[in-house]
Amino acid sequence: MLLKRETAVKACHFLESPIKPCNFDPVKQVVVVKLEPGPCARTALAATIRICNEQANRVAETAFAHRDPATGRVEREYALRGRVYASVKASGVGAQVAQQVVRKVHQAYTVVYGQVRTGAVRGSRAEKALAKPVRFRAESAQPFDDRSLSWDLGARTVSIRTVTGRIRAIRFACSKQGLSLLHAWRKGESDLMVRNGEFYLAATVDLPESEIREPVDFIGVDRGIANLATTSDGVNFQGRDLERYRRRTARARAELQAKQTKAAKRRLKLRSRREARHAGQVNHKIAKEIVSAAERTGRGIALEDLEGIRDRVRLTRPQRGRISRWPFHQLARYIAYKARRAGVPVIVVDAWNTSRRCPLCGHTERSNRRSRDEFCCRGCGLAGPADVIAAVNVRARARVAWAVCQGSGAVA
């Protein structure tokens, strides 16, 4: 098995340069708590979010009007703050929140320019994104730092700066696990959000990095649509239940879309969020089982590099709908951060021909895969489930990738 070094290890979250790192951040997590404000506090919070976003739109227009004519980029945050800080503060949000509004706007422009520069947004979409100011919805999240929002985790309350002044002792609801994470690792800003009339706080927690241990072997993981994940141990996590759930919700969504009423549009948003939560829960369970098996047996985890797969494959119209809803990247992110907390190494290897290559004799041919579920080598006759064969090939490439990393001294 001969793999070039640049393709043997596409990404590896325990490696340093020059090897390309993963696109996930497995250390930071977000804990979301639900606020339980009284009537007066609820009104003040709603007014704060609305005014902050109104001011953010004005700041975005100012930044767009004073952008660099040569490059089209907005000016630095410090210069932008000098133009708009006084007017934003005069709206009643206060000095510290006014700075957060300016920072939110500047970060939004940074994201837009970054997406255009890296090619994530291309063509007419890129032209439209650069041709007008960014816009914030009336209920967009607003960040608060520790000066404008403080936590009392013992009493499960928060104190927050609003347009009517600081409101203290607003109770919040949180799970025991989330509360323990907030106690131990909360750090940085918290975002105030409103969903369906309810207020939430999203707090960032910086989890400690566990030492990445030396694996005795790897668990290869093949990700798919019919089978969300299949491991080289033969464990299969089927996606039929999720697919049936999505077909059912798609029929209900089509009925609501045909009505074209405001109530139908509100219900469509609720259904979209419910489907996303359901898919996330399924991926959490799969990731937890895979990481637990690797931690228990002292092995690492090997994943295929599926970046850009939607652009590489040619699909029929029904298939495009299925693959666009395929949450493979979310599953990889969940595996990455759970593995990082457990000290389990994760390698992402080249996915080319993993489902067509015989792991026994190395013969690679398209006809080796007779159907979606069956593999039979035309060279040596090895037969088995196609997804398990692919996972075994992923594991084999991970072994080579790990040896290459150790030989080059790239392991952190």
C-alpha positions in Angstrom: 0.0 0.0 0.0 1.8 3.1 -1.2 0.3 6.5 -0.3 1.9 9.9 -0.9 2.6 11.7 2.3 0.4 14.7 1.3 -2.5 12.4 0.7 -1.8 9.8 3.4 -2.6 12.4 6.1 -5.1 15.0 4.9 -5.7 16.4 8.4 -4.8 15.4 11.9 -6.0 17.3 15.0 -3.0 16.3 17.1 -0.4 17.5 14.5 1.4 20.7 14.0 2.5 22.4 10.8 3.4 21.6 8.1 0.6 19.0 8.1 -2.8 20.6 7.5 -5.0 20.7 10.7 -8.6 19.6 10.9 -11.3 22.1 10.2 -13.0 21.5 13.5 -12.3 23.1 16.9 -12.6 20.1 19.3 -11.7 22.1 22.5 -14.4 24.8 22.7 -18.0 24.0 23.6 -21.1 26.0 24.0 -23.5 25.6 26.9 -27.0 26.9 26.3 -29.2 27.9 29.2 -32.8 29.1 29.2 -33.6 32.3 31.0 -36.7 32.7 33.1 -37.2 36.4 33.3 -40.3 38.2 34.8 -42.6 40.4 32.7 -40.6 43.6 33.1 -37.3 41.8 32.5 -38.7 40.1 29.5 -39.7 43.4 28.0 -36.3 44.9 28.7 -34.4 42.0 27.2 -36.6 42.1 24.0 -36.0 45.9 23.7 -32.2 45.4 24.2 -31.9 42.8 21.4 -34.0 44.9 19.1 -32.1 48.2 19.7 -28.7 46.4 19.5 -29.6 45.0 16.1 -31.0 48.3 14.8 -27.7 50.0 15.8 -25.7 47.1 14.3 -27.4 47.7 11.0 -26.6 51.4 11.2 -23.0 50.6 12.0 -22.9 48.2 9.1 -24.1 50.9 6.7 -21.4 53.3 8.0 -18.7 50.7 7.7 -19.8 49.9 4.1 -19.9 53.6 3.2 -16.3 54.1 4.4 -14.7 51.0 3.0 -11.4 51.1 1.2 -12.1 52.0 -2.5 -9.1 50.0 -3.6 -9.7 46.7 -1.9 -13.4 47.1 -1.0 -12.7 46.1 2.6 -14.1 47.9 5.7 -11.7 49.8 7.9 -10.2 48.5 11.1 -12.4 48.0 14.1 -10.7 50.7 16.1 -11.3 53.3 13.3 -14.9 52.1 12.9 -15.5 52.5 16.6 -14.3 56.1 16.5 -17.0 56.9 13.9 -20.0 55.2 15.5 -19.3 54.6 19.2 -20.9 57.8 20.5 -24.2 57.4 18.6 -24.5 53.7 19.5 -23.9 54.5 23.2 -26.5 57.3 23.1 -29.2 54.7 22.0 -29.2 53.5 25.6 -27.3 50.3 25.4 -24.4 51.5 27.5 -20.7 51.8 26.9 -19.7 48.2 27.0 -22.6 46.8 25.0 -21.9 49.6 22.4 -18.4 48.2 21.9 -19.8 44.7 21.5 -22.2 46.0 18.8 -19.3 47.5 16.8 -17.2 44.3 17.3 -20.2 42.1 16.1 -20.5 44.2 12.9 -16.8 44.1 12.2 -16.6 40.3 12.8 -19.6 39.8 10.4 -17.7 41.7 7.6 -14.6 39.6 8.4 -16.6 36.4 7.9 -18.0 37.7 4.6 -14.7 38.7 3.2 -13.1 35.4 4.4 -15.8 33.3 2.7 -15.2 35.2 -0.6 -11.5 35.0 -0.3 -11.4 31.2 0.4 -14.0 30.5 -2.3 -16.7 29.3 0.1 -19.0 31.9 -1.5 -18.4 32.3 -5.3 -19.9 33.8 -8.4 -23.1 35.9 -8.2 -23.5 35.1 -4.5 -20.0 36.6 -3.8 -20.9 39.7 -5.9 -24.1 40.3 -4.0 -22.4 39.8 -0.6 -19.8 42.4 -1.4 -22.2 44.9 -3.1 -24.3 45.7 0.0 -24.0 46.1 3.8 -24.5 43.2 6.0 -27.9 43.0 7.7 -28.9 41.7 11.1 -32.4 40.4 11.9 -34.3 42.0 14.7 -33.8 38.9 16.9 -30.2 38.2 16.0 -28.0 37.1 18.9 -26.1 39.8 20.8 -22.8 39.1 22.6 -22.1 40.3 26.2 -18.8 40.2 28.0 -18.3 39.8 31.7 -18.6 43.5 32.4 -22.1 43.7 31.0 -23.3 40.2 32.0 -22.3 38.3 35.2 -23.2 34.8 36.4 -24.1 33.6 39.9 -23.9 29.9 39.3 -24.7 28.9 42.9 -28.0 30.7 42.8 -28.5 29.9 39.0 -29.1 33.6 38.2 -27.5 36.2 35.9 -27.2 39.9 35.9 -27.4 41.7 32.6 -27.1 45.2 31.3 -30.2 46.3 29.3 -31.5 49.5 27.8 -33.4 50.2 31.0 -30.4 49.5 33.3 -28.9 46.5 34.8 -31.4 43.7 35.7 -30.2 41.4 38.5 -31.2 37.9 39.6 -32.7 36.6 36.4 -33.1 32.9 37.0 -31.9 30.3 34.3 -32.6 26.6 33.8 -29.7 24.3 32.9 -28.8 20.6 33.0 -26.4 19.3 35.7 -23.7 18.5 33.2 -24.0 22.0 31.6 -23.9 23.6 35.1 -20.7 21.7 36.0 -19.1 22.8 32.7 -20.0 26.4 33.5 -18.6 26.1 37.0 -15.3 24.7 35.8 -14.5 26.1 32.4 -16.7 29.1 31.4 -14.6 31.8 29.8 -15.3 34.8 27.5 -18.4 36.2 26.0 -22.0 34.9 26.3 -24.6 35.4 23.5 -28.2 36.5 24.4 -30.6 34.9 21.9 -34.4 34.8 21.5 -36.2 31.8 20.0 -40.0 31.6 19.7 -40.3 34.3 22.4 -38.0 32.6 24.9 -34.6 33.9 25.9 -31.4 31.9 26.0 -27.8 32.5 26.9 -25.1 30.6 25.0 -21.8 30.5 27.0 -18.5 29.3 25.7 -16.5 26.8 27.8 -12.8 26.1 27.2 -12.3 22.5 28.0 -8.8 21.3 29.0 -6.9 19.3 26.4 -6.2 15.7 27.4 -2.8 14.3 26.4 -3.0 12.4 23.1 -1.9 8.9 23.9 -0.1 6.5 21.6 -2.7 4.2 19.9 -2.2 0.5 19.7 -4.2 0.5 16.5 -7.1 2.4 14.8 -10.8 2.1 14.3 -11.7 2.8 10.7 -15.0 4.6 10.2 -16.8 4.7 6.9 -19.5 7.4 6.8 -22.5 7.1 4.5 -26.2 8.0 4.0 -27.9 4.6 4.3 -25.5 3.6 7.0 -24.5 6.8 8.9 -21.3 5.1 10.2 -19.7 1.7 9.9 -16.6 0.7 11.8 -13.8 -1.7 10.9 -15.0 -3.8 13.9 -18.2 -4.5 11.9 -20.4 -2.2 14.0 -23.1 -0.6 11.8 -25.0 2.6 12.7 -27.9 2.6 10.3 -29.5 5.7 9.0 -32.8 4.2 8.0 -34.7 5.6 11.0 -33.3 9.1 10.3 -34.2 8.8 6.6 -37.7 7.7 7.4 -38.1 10.6 9.8 -36.9 13.0 7.1 -39.2 11.7 4.5 -42.1 12.1 6.9 -41.1 15.6 7.7 -40.5 16.4 4.0 -44.1 15.5 3.2 -45.4 17.7 6.1 -43.1 20.5 5.0 -44.4 20.3 1.4 -48.0 20.6 2.7 -47.0 23.7 4.7 -45.1 25.3 1.9 -48.2 25.0 -0.4 -50.2 27.1 2.0 -48.0 30.2 1.8 -49.4 31.7 5.1 -47.5 33.3 7.9 -48.6 30.6 10.3 -47.3 28.0 7.9 -44.0 29.7 7.6 -43.7 29.8 11.4 -44.4 26.1 11.6 -41.8 25.5 8.8 -39.1 27.1 11.0 -40.1 25.1 14.0 -40.0 21.9 11.9 -36.6 22.8 10.5 -35.1 23.3 14.0 -36.7 20.1 15.2 -35.2 18.1 12.4 -31.8 19.6 13.0 -32.0 18.7 16.7 -33.0 15.2 15.9 -30.1 14.7 13.5 -27.7 16.2 16.0 -28.9 13.8 18.7 -28.4 10.8 16.4 -24.9 12.0 15.6 -24.1 12.6 19.2 -25.0 9.0 20.1 -22.9 7.5 17.2 -19.9 9.7 18.1 -20.1 8.7 21.8 -20.2 5.0 21.0 -17.2 5.2 18.6 -15.1 7.3 20.9 -16.0 5.1 23.9 -14.9 2.0 22.0 -11.6 3.6 21.0 -10.9 4.8 24.5 -11.7 1.4 26.0 -9.4 -0.5 23.6 -6.6 2.0 23.5 -7.0 2.7 19.8 -7.3 5.8 17.6 -10.0 6.8 15.2 -9.6 7.1 11.4 -12.1 9.0 9.2 -12.3 9.6 5.5 -11.7 13.1 4.1 -15.1 13.9 2.6 -14.5 17.7 2.2 -16.0 18.9 -1.1 -17.7 15.6 -1.8 -20.9 17.4 -2.9 -19.0 19.1 -5.7 -17.1 16.0 -6.8 -20.0 13.7 -7.4 -22.7 13.7 -10.1 -26.2 13.0 -8.7 -29.8 12.8 -9.9 -32.3 15.2 -8.5 -33.6 12.9 -5.7 -30.1 12.1 -4.7 -29.1 15.8 -4.5 -31.8 16.3 -1.8 -30.5 13.3 0.2 -26.8 14.3 0.1 -27.5 17.9 0.9 -29.1 16.8 4.2 -26.3 14.3 4.9 -24.7 15.5 8.2 -21.3 13.8 7.7 -19.4 16.9 8.7 -21.4 17.3 11.9 -20.6 13.7 12.8 -16.9 14.3 12.2 -16.9 17.4 14.5 -18.7 15.5 17.3 -16.2 12.6 17.0 -13.3 15.1 17.0 -14.2 17.0 20.1 -15.3 13.9 22.1 -12.0 12.2 21.1 -10.0 15.3 22.1 -11.5 15.3 25.6 -10.8 11.5 25.9 -7.2 11.8 24.6 -8.0 9.6 21.6 -6.0 10.5 18.4 -8.1 11.1 15.2 -6.7 10.9 11.7 -8.5 11.9 8.5 -7.2 10.0 5.5 -7.8 10.1 1.7 -11.2 8.5 0.8 -10.2 7.7 -2.8 -11.3 4.1 -3.7 -11.8 3.0 -0.1 -15.0 1.1 -1.1 -13.5 -0.4 -4.3 -10.1 -1.6 -3.1 -9.6 -5.1 -1.7 -7.9 -4.9 1.7 -6.4 -8.4 1.2 -4.8 -8.3 -2.3 -5.0 -4.6 -3.1 -6.9 -5.1 -6.3 -8.9 -2.0 -7.1 -11.7 -2.1 -9.6 -15.2 -0.5 -9.9 -16.8 -3.8 -10.4 -15.5 -5.1 -7.0 -18.5 -3.4 -5.5 -21.4 -5.3 -6.9 -24.0 -3.2 -5.2 -24.3 -0.6 -2.5 -24.1 -3.3 0.2 -22.0 -6.0 -1.4 -18.2 -6.2 -2.1 -16.6 -9.1 -3.9 -13.0 -8.8 -5.1 -12.5 -9.8 -8.8 -8.9 -10.6 -8.0 -8.9 -12.9 -4.9 -12.6 -13.4 -4.3 -12.7 -11.7 -0.9 -16.4 -10.9 -0.2 -18.2 -9.0 2.6 -20.3 -5.9 3.4 -19.1 -3.0 1.3 -19.1 -0.5 4.2 -17.1 -2.8 6.4 -14.5 -3.2 3.6 -14.3 0.5 3.2 -13.8 1.0 7.0 -11.0 -1.6 7.0 -9.3 0.3 4.1 -9.6 3.5 6.1 -8.0 1.8 9.1 -5.1 0.5 6.9 -4.4 4.0 5.6 -4.5 5.4 9.1 -1.8 3.0 10.1 0.4 4.2 7.3 -0.4 7.9 8.1 0.5 7.4 11.7 3.8 5.8 10.7 4.6 8.7 8.4 3.8 11.2 11.1 6.1 9.4 13.6 8.9 9.1 11.0 8.7 12.8 10.2 8.6 13.8 13.8 5.3 15.7 13.2 3.4 14.2 16.2 2.8 16.8 18.8 
